[in-house]
Amino acid sequence: MDRGILHCDCNSFFASAETLMQPELKGKPVAVAGDPDSRHGIVLAASIEAKRYGIKTTDTVYLARKKCPEVVFVRPHHNFYSSLSKDINKIYLEYTDLVEPFSVDESFIDLTGTTRYINGEFVEIADELRARIKEEIGITISVGASFNKCFAKLGSDMKKPDATTFIPREKMKEIVWPLPVSDMLFVGKSTTQSLDGIGIRTIGDLATYSREKLIAQFGKHGGYMWDYANGLDDEPVHSYYEEREVKSVSNGFTFPRDLTTMDEIRGGVNALADSVAYRLREKKLLAYTVSVQIKDRDFHTISRQKALQVPTHLRKEISEIAMELIRNNWTGEIPIRLITVGCADLVHEDEAGQQLSLFSDESLEEREKLERLEDAVTSIQKKLGKGSIAFGINRVSKETKTGKGES
């Protein structure tokens, strides 16, 4: 028997949650924005009514208002969204413990071993969940039902709002293969453009292309894409109660005003690196990769990363590497509005001790001093709160936008 996987996706979740908090907004075009008062503020979510005017995520407040002068802007309430998400997952957990949140508004559910699935009530359960969430929570969801996670996710995106889409194995080619390749999980904009360059435009094109050639061009990811397109996804749905392996730690921030100088950027990067380092230390992890993403005022995004010989959880090192990546890749012509600093390729600190042998005695002594200093800061933050103490900014005088100057 095939597996029975559901992907449940809340429709316009942030905006729907806001209408629960403010019932007078129901039926109106609503947009959730981080800074509704700024014309450069970004739309985080739009209600179904707002989407009918063409308003979408990442639109500026100015553009959204131009599309629909009657749009109502509200600030996000993330604590409420998180609480609502837990309430929704509690309903899913009445059916099985194999409930895996994919984001705050999406969850996979594996019904394979349940009595009702064995009795053939797969689609009925999906419809039942839609009805229960609408009645008990007050929002709508779209559900994809299939024999693996990839196609279940694809199904939930096909019909919105408040719909169930069933993709059985015997109808996979008929339903899935004609769809644009960009509809598939883990195929982003850049990959879509690269695939288009070799004549792959639909999921069917991808499925019938040479797997070896895809691996040659895209590495392991090429093989994964071919497998997914052919329905060869055996990724399990993990239990809601299972402790998740942390694969990366990151923190990003959209600044209230655009950043134009390296001093301003360094201030933001230091704060983000401090947060990332704090979380790594909490989980006793070190990172072999540091990444940075910047988005400028025109919404152009640059993402870069650097692999390390020796893993780190030091705020100073994470901050310095992030600044190096920015200096080497940002021209300084267009101001920055968003920065994200991240760490990946994580290992437990017990596994990384042997790497310290790569340092000279002098470097090792300096690193140990940094470790003690940052340990002390982290200890104070845990006792008194993260805002109780922070590292200062070591400024460079006469520094230009390109980062060159006299120390």
N, C-alpha and C positions, 0 to 999 in steps of 0.2 A: 504494500500500500504506500502511495506517495505521502510525503509529509503534508500537514495542513497548516500553512503559515498565513497569518493575517498581518497586515500593516495598517494601523489605525492612525490617521492624520487629522488633527483638529483643524477645522476650516477657519482661516483668518483669526488665529488663536488670540493674539494680543488684543486685536480690536473687539473680538467676541467677548473676551474677559472684561474689557472696559465697559461694554454694554450691560454686563451683569452688575458691575459696580454702580453704573449710572444708567438705569433703565430708560431715562428720557432720551438717550442716544440711539435707542433701537430704531432701525429703519432709516437712519440718517447716514450720509457718507462720512465715515470716521477714519482718521489717520492718526496712528500713534507715532510721535516724533520725539527724539531726545531733546530737541530745543525748538519747540513750536514758535517761539518769538523771533527766531533768527531766520532770515530768508535763505540762509545757507544750511539750516538744520536739515536732517535727513529723516525720511519716512521709514520707520522700522516695520510697520505693518499697516495694512489697509483693510477696511471692512468690505464685505461683498458689494455693498452699495457704492463705496468709493472706487472699487475696481472697475465698476461699470463705466466710470468716467475715464478710465485708463490710468488711474493712479496706481503706482506699484512701489514695492520696496526699493530703497536707494534713491527715489525721486527726492529732489530738494523740496523744502516747504514752499518755496517760491513757485516751482514748477507744478506742484500738486494743487496749489491755490489757483494757478492759471488754468489748469485742466478743469477744476471744479471750484468756483468761487464760494460755494456753500459748504465746502468741506469743513468738518469740525476737528480741530487738532487737540489731542490730549497727550499728557506726558505718560511715560511707561510706569507701571507699578509691578516691578519684577518679583517682589515677595509674594504678591497675590497670584501672579502667574504660576510660580513654583508651587504654592499651596493648592491651586486648582489642578495642576498636573498630578499631584499626589492623589487627590480625590478621584481623578479619572482612572489612574492606574489601579486604585483599590477595586474599582468595578471589574477591570480586566482580571485581577487576581482572584476573583470569585470563580473563574473558569479554569485556571491553571497557574502554577507558580512560574511557568516559563514565559515571563513578561519582561522584555528588554527595552527600556526607554532608549530611543535613538536621538532624541532631543527633548526639549521641554514640552513639545506638542505632538510628538510622534512616539509610537511604541510598536515593536514586533511582538506577536503572540504565537506560540507553537501549541496547537490543539491536538497534535498527532496522537498522543496517548489517552485522550479523554474519551469517555464512553459515547458522548454525542457525536464526536467526529467519526468514530468507528461505525456508528449507526447512520452515517451519511448526512449529518446536519451541518455541514461546513458553512455553506452560504447562509443558512438560516441563523447560525450563531452570529455571523457578521452583521446581518440585518437587525438582529436582536440587540447587539451592542450599540448600533447607531441609534435605535429607538431609546435605549436606556440612557445613553449619554445626553440625548436631547431632553428627555423628561427629568432625569435626576440632577443633571449638572446645568443644563440650560443653553448648551452650545451644540453645534452639529459637527460630525466627523465624516470623513470619507474613508472607506475601507478597501484595501486590495487583498484578494484571497488567491493564493497560489501554492505551488509545491516547493517554493524556495523564497528566501528573503528578497532577492533581487527583483523577481517578478511581482511579489506582493507589494513592494514599494512602488514599482512601475504602475501597478493596478490602481493604487490609491491616488495617483496623480492624474489618471485618465479621465475620471469623472468627478467634478466638484460643483457645488457642495452637496453634502448629505447623500452619498451614493455608494453602492457596493459594486466592484468590478472583479469578476472571477476569471482567472486565467488557468485553466486545466492544462496538463501536459499535452493532451491530444490536440488542443487548439493553440498551442504556443506559437507555431509558425504563422498561423492565420491572424492572430491578434497582435503579436509582438513584432514580428519581423518587418512589417511595413512602417513602423514608427521611426521617427528621426533618431539617429544614434545618440544625439544629445539628451534624449529622454532617459537614457540608461544610467543607473547608479554609478557614480565615480567617473563619469565622462564629462569633464568640464569644458569650458569655452575653448581653452587653448588646445586640448586634445581633439575636440570636435573639428577645429580648423585644420589640424594636422591630418586627421582622418580624411577630411574632405579633399585634401591635396593628393591623396592616393585613391580617390574615387569611392570612398566609403561614406555613404550619406544616410543609410538606414541601418537598423539593427540587423536586418537580413543580410545586407552587404557585409557587415562585420562578421556575422556568423559563418558565412561561406568563403571568407577570405582565408589565406594561408596563415595558420597559427604561428608557424616558424618565422614568417616574414614580419608579423606583428611584434614578436618578441625581439627580432633583430632591430626594429625601429623604436619600440617603446619599452624594451626591457621586460621585466617580470609583469609589469602592468599590462603589456600587450597580451600576454597569455591569460591574465585574469579577465580582461575584456572579452576575449574570444570565448572563454568558458561561460561567462555570464550570458552572452548573447545566445549560446547554445543550451542554456538551461542547466549548466553544470555547476551549480552553486550549492555546496553542502555546508555552508557556514551555519553553525547551530544558533538557536535562540537561547541566550543565557538566562538563568533564573534571576528573578528580580532581587533575590536575597543573596546572590553570589557577589563576593567582593570583586570589583572590576580591576583589572591590571591597568595602571596608569601608563599611557603610551606617550603622552606629551603634556606639557604645562605651558600655558601662555596667558598673556593679559594684554588687552588693547584698550585704547581710549580715543574718543573723538574730542578734540580740544575745543573749548568755547570760542577761541579765536585762532586764526591760522598762525603757524609757526614759520618764521622767516630767517632766524639766525641759529647758528650751531649752539649757542648758549641756551636758547629756548628749547631746542630739540634735546640737548643733553639733560635738561631738567626733567622733561617728560620721560626720556629713556631711563634715567636713574630711578624714577618712581616706579616704572613698570618692571624694571629689573629687580628692584627690591621686593616687589610683590611675588614675582616668579621664584626668586631665590628662597623667599620665606616658605612658599608651598613645597618646593623641592626638599628643604630641610625638614619640614613637618613629616614628609613621607620617607625621609632618609634615602633620597634618590640623588643621583648625579647625572648630568647630561653630556652626551658626546657631540650633540649638534645644537648650535644657537642660531635662531632665525629671526628675521625682522621683516615686517611688512609696513610700507608707508603708502598712504593715499593722499594725493595732493588735492588742491582746491578744485581742480577740473575732474576729479574722481578717477584719475589714472593711478593704477596700483603697481607698485614694485615690490616683489617678494624675493628675498635672498637669504641664503643660509651658509653656515661655515661649519665644517666638520673639525673636531678637536682631537688631538692625539691623546690628551688626558681629560677625562670627564670633570665637570665642575658643577658646583652649586653656589659658587661665590658671586655675590651681587656685583662686585667690582669687575670681575672677569666677564660676566654676562653683559654688563653695561658697556664695557670697553669694546667687546666684539660687535655688539649691536651698533655702536657709534661708528666703528670701522666700516661696517656694511653700508651704513647710510652715507658716510662721506664718499665712499667709492662708487655709489650708484645714484645719488641725488645731485642733480645739476645746480640746484639752488634757484632756478628760474621761477618755479611756481611754488608758492607756500604750501606747507604740509598741514593737513587737517586731522589725520588719524595716524597713529603708530601702534603696532602690535609687536611685542617682544615674546619670543617663545623658545622653549627647550624641548628637544626630542632625543630619540635613541637613548632611553633612560636605563640606568642600571642601579641596583641597590648599592649603598655605600660600602657594604662588606665585600662586594665583588670588585671594587675599584682600587683598593689599597695598593695593590702591586704596581699600578701605573705610576705611583709617585717616584719610583726608582729612575724615571726619565729625567727628573730634575737634578740640577747641581745642588751641592750642599747649601750654597748661598740662596738659591731660588727656593729650595725646600723650606729653609728657615723663614723666608719672607712669606711664603704661602701659609705656613703654620701660624704666623702672626695674624694674617688675614682671617684664617679659620677661627682663631680665638676671639678676635674682634667681632666677627659676624655672628659667632655663637652667642656672645654676650648680648648683642643687639637683639637677636631672635628671642633670647630668653626674656628680655625686658618686654618685647612686643607681645609675647604669649601671656605674660602676667598682667600687663597694663593696657593691652590693646595695640593693634598695628600702628595706630596713629600717635602712640606715645613717644616714639623716638624714630628718627630717620637719618640717613646719611646726608651730609652736605654736598654741595656741588663744587667740584674742583674746576674752577673756570680757567680758561686760557685767554689771556689778554690779546686784544687786537685780532681776534679770530674772525675770519671772513666766512661767508656762506659755504665755501668749499672746504673749510676746516683748516686752512693754512694760516699760520700766524706765529708770533713770537711768544714763547712761554714765559 
